[in-house]
Amino acid sequence: MIVGESLSLVGLGAIMGGFAAFAISRALSSFLYSVTAADPITYLIVILLLGSAAALASVIPARPATSVDPIHALRYE
């Protein structure tokens, strides 16, 4: 459940960031070397790298949390 919520936020951020990057890339096109301002491969690679890092960052703490008995966790609180 937590991983799903975090990945939905990552997806929303990727969509919003993609649109913002596409809009800003026109202004920054003079700084790009051998890449067009609207290079879809570069956008796709960056989105996949950041998405996989965010997925890993949400899965790592969620795995040990699934092995804890809920009764013990509630008693601890």
mmJSON file of the N, C-alpha and C atoms, coordinates in Angstrom:
{"data_MODEL":{"atom_site":{
"group_PDB":["ATOM","ATOM","ATOM","ATOM","ATOM","ATOM","ATOM","ATOM","ATOM","ATOM","ATOM","ATOM","ATOM","ATOM","ATOM","ATOM","ATOM","ATOM","ATOM","ATOM","ATOM","ATOM","ATOM","ATOM","ATOM","ATOM","ATOM","ATOM","ATOM","ATOM","ATOM","ATOM","ATOM","ATOM","ATOM","ATOM","ATOM","ATOM","ATOM","ATOM","ATOM","ATOM","ATOM","ATOM","ATOM","ATOM","ATOM","ATOM","ATOM","ATOM","ATOM","ATOM","ATOM","ATOM","ATOM","ATOM","ATOM","ATOM","ATOM","ATOM","ATOM","ATOM","ATOM","ATOM","ATOM","ATOM","ATOM","ATOM","ATOM","ATOM","ATOM","ATOM","ATOM","ATOM","ATOM","ATOM","ATOM","ATOM","ATOM","ATOM","ATOM","ATOM","ATOM","ATOM","ATOM","ATOM","ATOM","ATOM","ATOM","ATOM","ATOM","ATOM","ATOM","ATOM","ATOM","ATOM","ATOM","ATOM","ATOM","ATOM","ATOM","ATOM","ATOM","ATOM","ATOM","ATOM","ATOM","ATOM","ATOM","ATOM","ATOM","ATOM","ATOM","ATOM","ATOM","ATOM","ATOM","ATOM","ATOM","ATOM","ATOM","ATOM","ATOM","ATOM","ATOM","ATOM","ATOM","ATOM","ATOM","ATOM","ATOM","ATOM","ATOM","ATOM","ATOM","ATOM","ATOM","ATOM","ATOM","ATOM","ATOM","ATOM","ATOM","ATOM","ATOM","ATOM","ATOM","ATOM","ATOM","ATOM","ATOM","ATOM","ATOM","ATOM","ATOM","ATOM","ATOM","ATOM","ATOM","ATOM","ATOM","ATOM","ATOM","ATOM","ATOM","ATOM","ATOM","ATOM","ATOM","ATOM","ATOM","ATOM","ATOM","ATOM","ATOM","ATOM","ATOM","ATOM","ATOM","ATOM","ATOM","ATOM","ATOM","ATOM","ATOM","ATOM","ATOM","ATOM","ATOM","ATOM","ATOM","ATOM","ATOM","ATOM","ATOM","ATOM","ATOM","ATOM","ATOM","ATOM","ATOM","ATOM","ATOM","ATOM","ATOM","ATOM","ATOM","ATOM","ATOM","ATOM","ATOM","ATOM","ATOM","ATOM","ATOM","ATOM","ATOM","ATOM","ATOM","ATOM","ATOM","ATOM","ATOM","ATOM","ATOM","ATOM","ATOM","ATOM","ATOM","ATOM","ATOM"],
"id":[1,2,3,4,5,6,7,8,9,10,11,12,13,14,15,16,17,18,19,20,21,22,23,24,25,26,27,28,29,30,31,32,33,34,35,36,37,38,39,40,41,42,43,44,45,46,47,48,49,50,51,52,53,54,55,56,57,58,59,60,61,62,63,64,65,66,67,68,69,70,71,72,73,74,75,76,77,78,79,80,81,82,83,84,85,86,87,88,89,90,91,92,93,94,95,96,97,98,99,100,101,102,103,104,105,106,107,108,109,110,111,112,113,114,115,116,117,118,119,120,121,122,123,124,125,126,127,128,129,130,131,132,133,134,135,136,137,138,139,140,141,142,143,144,145,146,147,148,149,150,151,152,153,154,155,156,157,158,159,160,161,162,163,164,165,166,167,168,169,170,171,172,173,174,175,176,177,178,179,180,181,182,183,184,185,186,187,188,189,190,191,192,193,194,195,196,197,198,199,200,201,202,203,204,205,206,207,208,209,210,211,212,213,214,215,216,217,218,219,220,221,222,223,224,225,226,227,228,229,230,231],
"type_symbol":["N","C","C","N","C","C","N","C","C","N","C","C","N","C","C","N","C","C","N","C","C","N","C","C","N","C","C","N","C","C","N","C","C","N","C","C","N","C","C","N","C","C","N","C","C","N","C","C","N","C","C","N","C","C","N","C","C","N","C","C","N","C","C","N","C","C","N","C","C","N","C","C","N","C","C","N","C","C","N","C","C","N","C","C","N","C","C","N","C","C","N","C","C","N","C","C","N","C","C","N","C","C","N","C","C","N","C","C","N","C","C","N","C","C","N","C","C","N","C","C","N","C","C","N","C","C","N","C","C","N","C","C","N","C","C","N","C","C","N","C","C","N","C","C","N","C","C","N","C","C","N","C","C","N","C","C","N","C","C","N","C","C","N","C","C","N","C","C","N","C","C","N","C","C","N","C","C","N","C","C","N","C","C","N","C","C","N","C","C","N","C","C","N","C","C","N","C","C","N","C","C","N","C","C","N","C","C","N","C","C","N","C","C","N","C","C","N","C","C","N","C","C","N","C","C","N","C","C","N","C","C"],
"label_atom_id":["N","CA","C","N","CA","C","N","CA","C","N","CA","C","N","CA","C","N","CA","C","N","CA","C","N","CA","C","N","CA","C","N","CA","C","N","CA","C","N","CA","C","N","CA","C","N","CA","C","N","CA","C","N","CA","C","N","CA","C","N","CA","C","N","CA","C","N","CA","C","N","CA","C","N","CA","C","N","CA","C","N","CA","C","N","CA","C","N","CA","C","N","CA","C","N","CA","C","N","CA","C","N","CA","C","N","CA","C","N","CA","C","N","CA","C","N","CA","C","N","CA","C","N","CA","C","N","CA","C","N","CA","C","N","CA","C","N","CA","C","N","CA","C","N","CA","C","N","CA","C","N","CA","C","N","CA","C","N","CA","C","N","CA","C","N","CA","C","N","CA","C","N","CA","C","N","CA","C","N","CA","C","N","CA","C","N","CA","C","N","CA","C","N","CA","C","N","CA","C","N","CA","C","N","CA","C","N","CA","C","N","CA","C","N","CA","C","N","CA","C","N","CA","C","N","CA","C","N","CA","C","N","CA","C","N","CA","C","N","CA","C","N","CA","C","N","CA","C","N","CA","C","N","CA","C","N","CA","C","N","CA","C","N","CA","C","N","CA","C"],
"label_alt_id":[null,null,null,null,null,null,null,null,null,null,null,null,null,null,null,null,null,null,null,null,null,null,null,null,null,null,null,null,null,null,null,null,null,null,null,null,null,null,null,null,null,null,null,null,null,null,null,null,null,null,null,null,null,null,null,null,null,null,null,null,null,null,null,null,null,null,null,null,null,null,null,null,null,null,null,null,null,null,null,null,null,null,null,null,null,null,null,null,null,null,null,null,null,null,null,null,null,null,null,null,null,null,null,null,null,null,null,null,null,null,null,null,null,null,null,null,null,null,null,null,null,null,null,null,null,null,null,null,null,null,null,null,null,null,null,null,null,null,null,null,null,null,null,null,null,null,null,null,null,null,null,null,null,null,null,null,null,null,null,null,null,null,null,null,null,null,null,null,null,null,null,null,null,null,null,null,null,null,null,null,null,null,null,null,null,null,null,null,null,null,null,null,null,null,null,null,null,null,null,null,null,null,null,null,null,null,null,null,null,null,null,null,null,null,null,null,null,null,null,null,null,null,null,null,null,null,null,null,null,null,null],
"label_comp_id":["MET","MET","MET","ILE","ILE","ILE","VAL","VAL","VAL","GLY","GLY","GLY","GLU","GLU","GLU","SER","SER","SER","LEU","LEU","LEU","SER","SER","SER","LEU","LEU","LEU","VAL","VAL","VAL","GLY","GLY","GLY","LEU","LEU","LEU","GLY","GLY","GLY","ALA","ALA","ALA","ILE","ILE","ILE","MET","MET","MET","GLY","GLY","GLY","GLY","GLY","GLY","PHE","PHE","PHE","ALA","ALA","ALA","ALA","ALA","ALA","PHE","PHE","PHE","ALA","ALA","ALA","ILE","ILE","ILE","SER","SER","SER","ARG","ARG","ARG","ALA","ALA","ALA","LEU","LEU","LEU","SER","SER","SER","SER","SER","SER","PHE","PHE","PHE","LEU","LEU","LEU","TYR","TYR","TYR","SER","SER","SER","VAL","VAL","VAL","THR","THR","THR","ALA","ALA","ALA","ALA","ALA","ALA","ASP","ASP","ASP","PRO","PRO","PRO","ILE","ILE","ILE","THR","THR","THR","TYR","TYR","TYR","LEU","LEU","LEU","ILE","ILE","ILE","VAL","VAL","VAL","ILE","ILE","ILE","LEU","LEU","LEU","LEU","LEU","LEU","LEU","LEU","LEU","GLY","GLY","GLY","SER","SER","SER","ALA","ALA","ALA","ALA","ALA","ALA","ALA","ALA","ALA","LEU","LEU","LEU","ALA","ALA","ALA","SER","SER","SER","VAL","VAL","VAL","ILE","ILE","ILE","PRO","PRO","PRO","ALA","ALA","ALA","ARG","ARG","ARG","PRO","PRO","PRO","ALA","ALA","ALA","THR","THR","THR","SER","SER","SER","VAL","VAL","VAL","ASP","ASP","ASP","PRO","PRO","PRO","ILE","ILE","ILE","HIS","HIS","HIS","ALA","ALA","ALA","LEU","LEU","LEU","ARG","ARG","ARG","TYR","TYR","TYR","GLU","GLU","GLU"],
"label_asym_id":["A","A","A","A","A","A","A","A","A","A","A","A","A","A","A","A","A","A","A","A","A","A","A","A","A","A","A","A","A","A","A","A","A","A","A","A","A","A","A","A","A","A","A","A","A","A","A","A","A","A","A","A","A","A","A","A","A","A","A","A","A","A","A","A","A","A","A","A","A","A","A","A","A","A","A","A","A","A","A","A","A","A","A","A","A","A","A","A","A","A","A","A","A","A","A","A","A","A","A","A","A","A","A","A","A","A","A","A","A","A","A","A","A","A","A","A","A","A","A","A","A","A","A","A","A","A","A","A","A","A","A","A","A","A","A","A","A","A","A","A","A","A","A","A","A","A","A","A","A","A","A","A","A","A","A","A","A","A","A","A","A","A","A","A","A","A","A","A","A","A","A","A","A","A","A","A","A","A","A","A","A","A","A","A","A","A","A","A","A","A","A","A","A","A","A","A","A","A","A","A","A","A","A","A","A","A","A","A","A","A","A","A","A","A","A","A","A","A","A","A","A","A","A","A","A","A","A","A","A","A","A"],
"label_entity_id":["1","1","1","1","1","1","1","1","1","1","1","1","1","1","1","1","1","1","1","1","1","1","1","1","1","1","1","1","1","1","1","1","1","1","1","1","1","1","1","1","1","1","1","1","1","1","1","1","1","1","1","1","1","1","1","1","1","1","1","1","1","1","1","1","1","1","1","1","1","1","1","1","1","1","1","1","1","1","1","1","1","1","1","1","1","1","1","1","1","1","1","1","1","1","1","1","1","1","1","1","1","1","1","1","1","1","1","1","1","1","1","1","1","1","1","1","1","1","1","1","1","1","1","1","1","1","1","1","1","1","1","1","1","1","1","1","1","1","1","1","1","1","1","1","1","1","1","1","1","1","1","1","1","1","1","1","1","1","1","1","1","1","1","1","1","1","1","1","1","1","1","1","1","1","1","1","1","1","1","1","1","1","1","1","1","1","1","1","1","1","1","1","1","1","1","1","1","1","1","1","1","1","1","1","1","1","1","1","1","1","1","1","1","1","1","1","1","1","1","1","1","1","1","1","1","1","1","1","1","1","1"],
"label_seq_id":[1,1,1,2,2,2,3,3,3,4,4,4,5,5,5,6,6,6,7,7,7,8,8,8,9,9,9,10,10,10,11,11,11,12,12,12,13,13,13,14,14,14,15,15,15,16,16,16,17,17,17,18,18,18,19,19,19,20,20,20,21,21,21,22,22,22,23,23,23,24,24,24,25,25,25,26,26,26,27,27,27,28,28,28,29,29,29,30,30,30,31,31,31,32,32,32,33,33,33,34,34,34,35,35,35,36,36,36,37,37,37,38,38,38,39,39,39,40,40,40,41,41,41,42,42,42,43,43,43,44,44,44,45,45,45,46,46,46,47,47,47,48,48,48,49,49,49,50,50,50,51,51,51,52,52,52,53,53,53,54,54,54,55,55,55,56,56,56,57,57,57,58,58,58,59,59,59,60,60,60,61,61,61,62,62,62,63,63,63,64,64,64,65,65,65,66,66,66,67,67,67,68,68,68,69,69,69,70,70,70,71,71,71,72,72,72,73,73,73,74,74,74,75,75,75,76,76,76,77,77,77],
"pdbx_PDB_ins_code":[null,null,null,null,null,null,null,null,null,null,null,null,null,null,null,null,null,null,null,null,null,null,null,null,null,null,null,null,null,null,null,null,null,null,null,null,null,null,null,null,null,null,null,null,null,null,null,null,null,null,null,null,null,null,null,null,null,null,null,null,null,null,null,null,null,null,null,null,null,null,null,null,null,null,null,null,null,null,null,null,null,null,null,null,null,null,null,null,null,null,null,null,null,null,null,null,null,null,null,null,null,null,null,null,null,null,null,null,null,null,null,null,null,null,null,null,null,null,null,null,null,null,null,null,null,null,null,null,null,null,null,null,null,null,null,null,null,null,null,null,null,null,null,null,null,null,null,null,null,null,null,null,null,null,null,null,null,null,null,null,null,null,null,null,null,null,null,null,null,null,null,null,null,null,null,null,null,null,null,null,null,null,null,null,null,null,null,null,null,null,null,null,null,null,null,null,null,null,null,null,null,null,null,null,null,null,null,null,null,null,null,null,null,null,null,null,null,null,null,null,null,null,null,null,null,null,null,null,null,null,null],
"Cartn_x":[0.826,0.0,0.878,1.883,2.75,3.577,4.072,4.853,3.981,2.739,1.823,1.549,1.36,1.127,2.36,3.516,4.728,4.989,4.71,4.913,3.896,2.698,1.747,2.225,2.824,3.396,4.592,5.383,6.518,6.02,4.964,4.394,3.871,3.186,2.685,3.841,4.866,6.041,6.772,6.813,7.465,6.704,5.388,4.585,4.75,4.64,4.784,6.203,7.189,8.58,8.902,8.294,8.503,7.986,6.797,6.25,7.092,7.533,8.355,9.708,10.301,11.599,11.481,10.388,10.18,10.016,9.331,9.128,10.426,11.219,12.454,13.573,13.509,14.598,14.735,13.685,13.777,14.707,14.615,15.465,16.909,17.103,18.44,19.075,18.483,18.977,20.379,20.8,22.149,23.22,22.844,23.805,23.909,22.993,22.974,23.968,24.668,25.667,25.204,25.017,24.59,23.284,22.439,21.124,20.13,19.041,18.026,17.261,16.524,15.793,14.659,14.152,13.047,13.462,14.569,15.071,14.305,13.421,12.596,13.384,14.46,15.257,15.897,16.406,17.011,15.978,14.799,13.733,13.334,13.215,12.811,13.854,15.121,16.186,16.202,16.06,16.077,14.865,13.696,12.493,12.621,13.166,13.337,14.355,15.458,16.461,15.915,15.248,14.697,13.543,12.743,11.647,12.135,13.188,13.719,14.388,15.022,15.613,14.52,13.428,12.325,11.638,11.506,10.907,11.782,13.066,13.99,13.955,13.843,13.795,12.509,11.45,10.22,10.121,10.778,10.714,11.632,12.794,13.767,13.184,12.55,11.978,10.666,9.979,8.695,8.875,9.958,10.171,10.293,11.134,11.177,9.875,9.139,7.876,6.831,6.926,5.952,6.189,7.376,7.657,7.273,6.895,6.52,5.047,4.775,3.398,2.663,1.497,0.786,0.44,0.147,-0.186,1.006,2.193,3.399,3.704,3.483,3.728,2.755,1.507,0.522,0.78,1.229,1.546,2.749,3.687,4.886,4.521,3.565,3.156,2.401],
"Cartn_y":[-1.181,0.0,1.256,1.277,2.447,2.603,1.499,1.554,2.044,1.596,2.05,3.541,4.048,5.486,6.288,5.809,6.563,6.526,5.395,5.325,6.164,6.337,7.234,8.682,9.046,10.392,10.568,9.52,9.563,9.736,9.037,9.173,10.569,11.125,12.496,13.478,13.297,14.166,14.02,12.801,12.581,13.267,13.218,13.891,15.4,15.943,17.393,17.843,17.077,17.419,17.314,16.344,16.206,17.411,17.865,19.054,20.297,20.426,21.584,21.538,20.361,20.229,20.529,20.089,20.369,21.867,22.551,23.993,24.765,24.339,25.053,24.736,23.571,23.172,24.088,24.723,25.685,26.837,27.293,28.398,27.948,26.696,26.188,25.467,25.568,24.814,25.227,26.425,26.851,26.138,25.589,24.891,23.404,22.88,21.451,21.127,20.027,19.617,18.337,18.38,17.271,16.613,17.386,16.922,18.004,17.598,18.586,19.001,20.09,20.607,19.662,18.884,17.98,16.535,16.093,14.743,13.76,12.943,12.065,10.94,10.499,9.423,9.896,11.117,11.667,11.816,12.324,12.457,11.101,10.105,8.771,8.147,8.303,7.737,8.392,9.692,10.405,10.019,9.928,9.546,8.127,7.213,5.841,5.743,6.486,6.457,7.028,8.167,8.769,7.941,7.36,6.514,5.252,4.646,3.439,3.773,4.92,5.328,5.577,6.201,6.446,5.141,4.21,2.915,2.155,2.181,1.517,2.176,3.488,4.205,3.921,3.527,3.193,1.712,0.862,-0.583,-0.996,-0.37,-0.77,-0.672,0.421,0.427,-0.357,-0.589,-1.293,-2.792,-3.362,-4.814,-5.251,-4.617,-5.046,-4.769,-3.75,-3.428,-4.504,-5.24,-6.29,-7.522,-7.67,-8.845,-8.642,-7.434,-7.148,-7.506,-8.204,-8.548,-7.272,-6.988,-5.738,-5.616,-6.717,-6.671,-6.179,-6.673,-6.239,-4.769,-4.343,-2.947,-2.025,-2.431,-1.605,-1.606,-2.706,-2.744,-1.882,-1.811,-1.009,0.465,0.878,2.281,2.579],
"Cartn_z":[0.0,0.0,0.0,0.847,0.935,-0.331,-0.861,-2.094,-3.242,-3.294,-4.34,-4.261,-3.04,-2.868,-3.266,-2.877,-3.216,-4.719,-5.359,-6.81,-7.569,-7.017,-7.678,-7.586,-6.468,-6.351,-7.28,-7.433,-8.353,-9.787,-10.144,-11.484,-11.744,-10.755,-10.894,-11.027,-10.233,-10.323,-11.644,-12.172,-13.466,-14.587,-14.532,-15.56,-15.471,-14.27,-14.106,-14.437,-14.004,-14.296,-15.773,-16.444,-17.884,-18.653,-18.277,-18.938,-18.637,-17.386,-17.021,-17.716,-17.799,-18.465,-19.954,-20.562,-21.982,-22.215,-21.305,-21.447,-21.224,-20.253,-19.926,-20.921,-21.548,-22.438,-23.647,-24.027,-25.135,-24.768,-23.523,-23.085,-22.878,-22.533,-22.249,-23.44,-24.602,-25.754,-26.182,-25.849,-26.222,-25.391,-24.221,-23.367,-23.689,-24.488,-24.785,-25.889,-25.73,-26.708,-27.384,-28.656,-29.52,-29.062,-28.417,-28.003,-28.39,-28.994,-29.347,-28.097,-28.208,-27.053,-26.639,-27.551,-27.252,-27.526,-26.953,-27.166,-26.279,-26.849,-26.012,-25.349,-25.951,-25.351,-24.043,-24.036,-22.826,-21.725,-22.078,-21.082,-20.527,-21.387,-20.96,-20.034,-20.367,-19.528,-18.15,-18.115,-16.829,-15.993,-16.616,-15.874,-15.335,-16.138,-15.668,-14.537,-14.636,-13.564,-12.259,-12.343,-11.131,-10.573,-11.446,-10.988,-10.31,-10.859,-10.219,-8.887,-8.779,-7.496,-6.463,-6.868,-5.942,-5.543,-6.482,-6.153,-5.173,-5.382,-4.472,-3.098,-3.067,-1.789,-1.025,-1.698,-0.983,-0.664,-1.438,-1.194,-0.053,0.059,1.083,2.497,2.908,4.258,4.378,3.259,3.33,3.532,3.032,3.176,4.63,5.442,6.852,7.594,7.164,7.84,7.604,6.512,6.261,7.125,7.677,8.503,9.971,10.347,11.729,11.937,13.029,13.376,13.795,13.224,13.557,15.036,15.697,17.122,17.94,17.611,18.323,18.038,16.817,16.483,17.215,17.313,18.03,19.533,20.08,21.514,21.831,20.922,21.135,21.203,20.389,20.368,21.63],
"occupancy":[1.0,1.0,1.0,1.0,1.0,1.0,1.0,1.0,1.0,1.0,1.0,1.0,1.0,1.0,1.0,1.0,1.0,1.0,1.0,1.0,1.0,1.0,1.0,1.0,1.0,1.0,1.0,1.0,1.0,1.0,1.0,1.0,1.0,1.0,1.0,1.0,1.0,1.0,1.0,1.0,1.0,1.0,1.0,1.0,1.0,1.0,1.0,1.0,1.0,1.0,1.0,1.0,1.0,1.0,1.0,1.0,1.0,1.0,1.0,1.0,1.0,1.0,1.0,1.0,1.0,1.0,1.0,1.0,1.0,1.0,1.0,1.0,1.0,1.0,1.0,1.0,1.0,1.0,1.0,1.0,1.0,1.0,1.0,1.0,1.0,1.0,1.0,1.0,1.0,1.0,1.0,1.0,1.0,1.0,1.0,1.0,1.0,1.0,1.0,1.0,1.0,1.0,1.0,1.0,1.0,1.0,1.0,1.0,1.0,1.0,1.0,1.0,1.0,1.0,1.0,1.0,1.0,1.0,1.0,1.0,1.0,1.0,1.0,1.0,1.0,1.0,1.0,1.0,1.0,1.0,1.0,1.0,1.0,1.0,1.0,1.0,1.0,1.0,1.0,1.0,1.0,1.0,1.0,1.0,1.0,1.0,1.0,1.0,1.0,1.0,1.0,1.0,1.0,1.0,1.0,1.0,1.0,1.0,1.0,1.0,1.0,1.0,1.0,1.0,1.0,1.0,1.0,1.0,1.0,1.0,1.0,1.0,1.0,1.0,1.0,1.0,1.0,1.0,1.0,1.0,1.0,1.0,1.0,1.0,1.0,1.0,1.0,1.0,1.0,1.0,1.0,1.0,1.0,1.0,1.0,1.0,1.0,1.0,1.0,1.0,1.0,1.0,1.0,1.0,1.0,1.0,1.0,1.0,1.0,1.0,1.0,1.0,1.0,1.0,1.0,1.0,1.0,1.0,1.0,1.0,1.0,1.0,1.0,1.0,1.0,1.0,1.0,1.0,1.0,1.0,1.0],
"B_iso_or_equiv":[0.0,0.0,0.0,0.0,0.0,0.0,0.0,0.0,0.0,0.0,0.0,0.0,0.0,0.0,0.0,0.0,0.0,0.0,0.0,0.0,0.0,0.0,0.0,0.0,0.0,0.0,0.0,0.0,0.0,0.0,0.0,0.0,0.0,0.0,0.0,0.0,0.0,0.0,0.0,0.0,0.0,0.0,0.0,0.0,0.0,0.0,0.0,0.0,0.0,0.0,0.0,0.0,0.0,0.0,0.0,0.0,0.0,0.0,0.0,0.0,0.0,0.0,0.0,0.0,0.0,0.0,0.0,0.0,0.0,0.0,0.0,0.0,0.0,0.0,0.0,0.0,0.0,0.0,0.0,0.0,0.0,0.0,0.0,0.0,0.0,0.0,0.0,0.0,0.0,0.0,0.0,0.0,0.0,0.0,0.0,0.0,0.0,0.0,0.0,0.0,0.0,0.0,0.0,0.0,0.0,0.0,0.0,0.0,0.0,0.0,0.0,0.0,0.0,0.0,0.0,0.0,0.0,0.0,0.0,0.0,0.0,0.0,0.0,0.0,0.0,0.0,0.0,0.0,0.0,0.0,0.0,0.0,0.0,0.0,0.0,0.0,0.0,0.0,0.0,0.0,0.0,0.0,0.0,0.0,0.0,0.0,0.0,0.0,0.0,0.0,0.0,0.0,0.0,0.0,0.0,0.0,0.0,0.0,0.0,0.0,0.0,0.0,0.0,0.0,0.0,0.0,0.0,0.0,0.0,0.0,0.0,0.0,0.0,0.0,0.0,0.0,0.0,0.0,0.0,0.0,0.0,0.0,0.0,0.0,0.0,0.0,0.0,0.0,0.0,0.0,0.0,0.0,0.0,0.0,0.0,0.0,0.0,0.0,0.0,0.0,0.0,0.0,0.0,0.0,0.0,0.0,0.0,0.0,0.0,0.0,0.0,0.0,0.0,0.0,0.0,0.0,0.0,0.0,0.0,0.0,0.0,0.0,0.0,0.0,0.0,0.0,0.0,0.0,0.0,0.0,0.0],
"pdbx_formal_charge":[null,null,null,null,null,null,null,null,null,null,null,null,null,null,null,null,null,null,null,null,null,null,null,null,null,null,null,null,null,null,null,null,null,null,null,null,null,null,null,null,null,null,null,null,null,null,null,null,null,null,null,null,null,null,null,null,null,null,null,null,null,null,null,null,null,null,null,null,null,null,null,null,null,null,null,null,null,null,null,null,null,null,null,null,null,null,null,null,null,null,null,null,null,null,null,null,null,null,null,null,null,null,null,null,null,null,null,null,null,null,null,null,null,null,null,null,null,null,null,null,null,null,null,null,null,null,null,null,null,null,null,null,null,null,null,null,null,null,null,null,null,null,null,null,null,null,null,null,null,null,null,null,null,null,null,null,null,null,null,null,null,null,null,null,null,null,null,null,null,null,null,null,null,null,null,null,null,null,null,null,null,null,null,null,null,null,null,null,null,null,null,null,null,null,null,null,null,null,null,null,null,null,null,null,null,null,null,null,null,null,null,null,null,null,null,null,null,null,null,null,null,null,null,null,null,null,null,null,null,null,null],
"auth_seq_id":[1,1,1,2,2,2,3,3,3,4,4,4,5,5,5,6,6,6,7,7,7,8,8,8,9,9,9,10,10,10,11,11,11,12,12,12,13,13,13,14,14,14,15,15,15,16,16,16,17,17,17,18,18,18,19,19,19,20,20,20,21,21,21,22,22,22,23,23,23,24,24,24,25,25,25,26,26,26,27,27,27,28,28,28,29,29,29,30,30,30,31,31,31,32,32,32,33,33,33,34,34,34,35,35,35,36,36,36,37,37,37,38,38,38,39,39,39,40,40,40,41,41,41,42,42,42,43,43,43,44,44,44,45,45,45,46,46,46,47,47,47,48,48,48,49,49,49,50,50,50,51,51,51,52,52,52,53,53,53,54,54,54,55,55,55,56,56,56,57,57,57,58,58,58,59,59,59,60,60,60,61,61,61,62,62,62,63,63,63,64,64,64,65,65,65,66,66,66,67,67,67,68,68,68,69,69,69,70,70,70,71,71,71,72,72,72,73,73,73,74,74,74,75,75,75,76,76,76,77,77,77],
"auth_comp_id":["MET","MET","MET","ILE","ILE","ILE","VAL","VAL","VAL","GLY","GLY","GLY","GLU","GLU","GLU","SER","SER","SER","LEU","LEU","LEU","SER","SER","SER","LEU","LEU","LEU","VAL","VAL","VAL","GLY","GLY","GLY","LEU","LEU","LEU","GLY","GLY","GLY","ALA","ALA","ALA","ILE","ILE","ILE","MET","MET","MET","GLY","GLY","GLY","GLY","GLY","GLY","PHE","PHE","PHE","ALA","ALA","ALA","ALA","ALA","ALA","PHE","PHE","PHE","ALA","ALA","ALA","ILE","ILE","ILE","SER","SER","SER","ARG","ARG","ARG","ALA","ALA","ALA","LEU","LEU","LEU","SER","SER","SER","SER","SER","SER","PHE","PHE","PHE","LEU","LEU","LEU","TYR","TYR","TYR","SER","SER","SER","VAL","VAL","VAL","THR","THR","THR","ALA","ALA","ALA","ALA","ALA","ALA","ASP","ASP","ASP","PRO","PRO","PRO","ILE","ILE","ILE","THR","THR","THR","TYR","TYR","TYR","LEU","LEU","LEU","ILE","ILE","ILE","VAL","VAL","VAL","ILE","ILE","ILE","LEU","LEU","LEU","LEU","LEU","LEU","LEU","LEU","LEU","GLY","GLY","GLY","SER","SER","SER","ALA","ALA","ALA","ALA","ALA","ALA","ALA","ALA","ALA","LEU","LEU","LEU","ALA","ALA","ALA","SER","SER","SER","VAL","VAL","VAL","ILE","ILE","ILE","PRO","PRO","PRO","ALA","ALA","ALA","ARG","ARG","ARG","PRO","PRO","PRO","ALA","ALA","ALA","THR","THR","THR","SER","SER","SER","VAL","VAL","VAL","ASP","ASP","ASP","PRO","PRO","PRO","ILE","ILE","ILE","HIS","HIS","HIS","ALA","ALA","ALA","LEU","LEU","LEU","ARG","ARG","ARG","TYR","TYR","TYR","GLU","GLU","GLU"],
"auth_asym_id":["A","A","A","A","A","A","A","A","A","A","A","A","A","A","A","A","A","A","A","A","A","A","A","A","A","A","A","A","A","A","A","A","A","A","A","A","A","A","A","A","A","A","A","A","A","A","A","A","A","A","A","A","A","A","A","A","A","A","A","A","A","A","A","A","A","A","A","A","A","A","A","A","A","A","A","A","A","A","A","A","A","A","A","A","A","A","A","A","A","A","A","A","A","A","A","A","A","A","A","A","A","A","A","A","A","A","A","A","A","A","A","A","A","A","A","A","A","A","A","A","A","A","A","A","A","A","A","A","A","A","A","A","A","A","A","A","A","A","A","A","A","A","A","A","A","A","A","A","A","A","A","A","A","A","A","A","A","A","A","A","A","A","A","A","A","A","A","A","A","A","A","A","A","A","A","A","A","A","A","A","A","A","A","A","A","A","A","A","A","A","A","A","A","A","A","A","A","A","A","A","A","A","A","A","A","A","A","A","A","A","A","A","A","A","A","A","A","A","A","A","A","A","A","A","A","A","A","A","A","A","A"],
"auth_atom_id":["N","CA","C","N","CA","C","N","CA","C","N","CA","C","N","CA","C","N","CA","C","N","CA","C","N","CA","C","N","CA","C","N","CA","C","N","CA","C","N","CA","C","N","CA","C","N","CA","C","N","CA","C","N","CA","C","N","CA","C","N","CA","C","N","CA","C","N","CA","C","N","CA","C","N","CA","C","N","CA","C","N","CA","C","N","CA","C","N","CA","C","N","CA","C","N","CA","C","N","CA","C","N","CA","C","N","CA","C","N","CA","C","N","CA","C","N","CA","C","N","CA","C","N","CA","C","N","CA","C","N","CA","C","N","CA","C","N","CA","C","N","CA","C","N","CA","C","N","CA","C","N","CA","C","N","CA","C","N","CA","C","N","CA","C","N","CA","C","N","CA","C","N","CA","C","N","CA","C","N","CA","C","N","CA","C","N","CA","C","N","CA","C","N","CA","C","N","CA","C","N","CA","C","N","CA","C","N","CA","C","N","CA","C","N","CA","C","N","CA","C","N","CA","C","N","CA","C","N","CA","C","N","CA","C","N","CA","C","N","CA","C","N","CA","C","N","CA","C","N","CA","C","N","CA","C","N","CA","C","N","CA","C","N","CA","C","N","CA","C"],
"pdbx_PDB_model_num":[1,1,1,1,1,1,1,1,1,1,1,1,1,1,1,1,1,1,1,1,1,1,1,1,1,1,1,1,1,1,1,1,1,1,1,1,1,1,1,1,1,1,1,1,1,1,1,1,1,1,1,1,1,1,1,1,1,1,1,1,1,1,1,1,1,1,1,1,1,1,1,1,1,1,1,1,1,1,1,1,1,1,1,1,1,1,1,1,1,1,1,1,1,1,1,1,1,1,1,1,1,1,1,1,1,1,1,1,1,1,1,1,1,1,1,1,1,1,1,1,1,1,1,1,1,1,1,1,1,1,1,1,1,1,1,1,1,1,1,1,1,1,1,1,1,1,1,1,1,1,1,1,1,1,1,1,1,1,1,1,1,1,1,1,1,1,1,1,1,1,1,1,1,1,1,1,1,1,1,1,1,1,1,1,1,1,1,1,1,1,1,1,1,1,1,1,1,1,1,1,1,1,1,1,1,1,1,1,1,1,1,1,1,1,1,1,1,1,1,1,1,1,1,1,1,1,1,1,1,1,1]
}}}
